[in-house]
């Protein structure tokens, strides 16, 4: 079983002794500046990996993290990435346990298990339990965490929207939010800042277009034109027609029949002697002479046709010069220079099968068979600049790279007041042998906020998104002593960082609001009633500003 009480003897602690009163490791020195030098000094785990905290009947194993989001949808700015650290698995569960099935959302009940003798057919034990006992678990994949038992801070926030929404989203599950393949810059920044080793597993980055690849229609036309220019020239239709006409000009002309007896007689006398077949004693009639002329004309070669398409003219040329037509057929045909871009690509492929086309590279990337989140080169460049700003910040950099840090650790527990199971997953925690610091990384877009109003805007961001409620829930369930938000502005080329500590009063406010929401959730499970956000009719009244406007207008009237 997992251990939720850090004072329990089974909770593994750092073996360095601590003085009675611990100095603040992250000290607020005023004007928004934090001194974190103590974080980097006297760390019992400096320069080493933190040992995974384990409980009885658990084993530590290496596990690859699958960061895909399942179940809960994360509110904007809330990071829910998994960890690539050591995984914890439950084994030797021999005793059946029964748990309530009406007191929490998505609480998978542990099925009764019996000890059975080993056999060759026995399936390997699951890497993660179907039911998480209270305790600390490292390396839980993202989709496993979101499908696990316990109410998360996101679910508590949904209950604050309304219990009707909470019920539809997490109990009846009639509202389903699927993870979109469209990039959430916040998730990308979380991965680069907290778990850069998981970038390739979660995201598919737009491929680089290699030099020499065909990118535009113009580059395709340029290649086709150059290819066509290198080919032996084909005979054009005009060239073939000229050859045919030249041939026809060498042929003897047919003897005209003549329109009159005199013209026919002249044509007859022009015939070769062997075709002048009318005897001297016979009368030279027009019909007899025309018969001789026709007989002669039939012996003459017929002129070839000089009209029609290029192919038709080639057929005529084959009659008089078949060798030339054979040579013409052996020449490569020029590629077409008209058509769609796809047509031009196919034309280039026909003569250059090894050609690389940017469109095909990008189409293959967009098909995304592995279902990863697609990231363009520009988006990755922006995210890397944000990562650089975070790691270069004097406080954020030390928090994010501290040798004792742990990332995306999952905690499961029981809410003492309602008995409901809860789970939390802070982005970052640092255990300094007794003093535990937690932090969440938040991406924001505040490029147009004046400097004087920026702190007020960040305060509204924390309150409106219930970040303080999550922080209070984290501190209680994960036994954190201090909590910080690492805000980074994601607007292009304007990446400033703000480190904000949650004050005692802010955490108290978050805790009270958390308690109120948990009581409402528990009541909903008990009664089956999930009221809408507005349940009573009411009369709309003027606020103070509207009252002043009304009074001013009354005076003017």
PECORBEL-V226197 format. One record per helix or strand of 3 or more residues. SS is the DSSP state (H for helix, E for strand). FROM is the first residue (numbers start at 1). TO is the last residue. If there is no record, write none. Layout:
ss->(SS & SS)
from->(FROM & FROM)
to->(TO & TO)
This chain:
ss->(E & E & H & E & E & E & H & H & H & H & H & E & H & H & H & H & H & H & H & H & H & E & H & H & E & E & E & E & E & H & H & E & E & H & H)
from->(27 & 33 & 37 & 58 & 86 & 135 & 142 & 153 & 163 & 185 & 196 & 203 & 217 & 237 & 261 & 273 & 286 & 310 & 322 & 341 & 358 & 373 & 377 & 396 & 405 & 410 & 421 & 428 & 436 & 451 & 467 & 482 & 497 & 504 & 544)
to->(30 & 35 & 40 & 62 & 90 & 137 & 146 & 161 & 171 & 194 & 202 & 205 & 230 & 250 & 269 & 275 & 297 & 320 & 329 & 351 & 367 & 375 & 392 & 400 & 407 & 414 & 424 & 431 & 444 & 464 & 477 & 489 & 501 & 527 & 556)
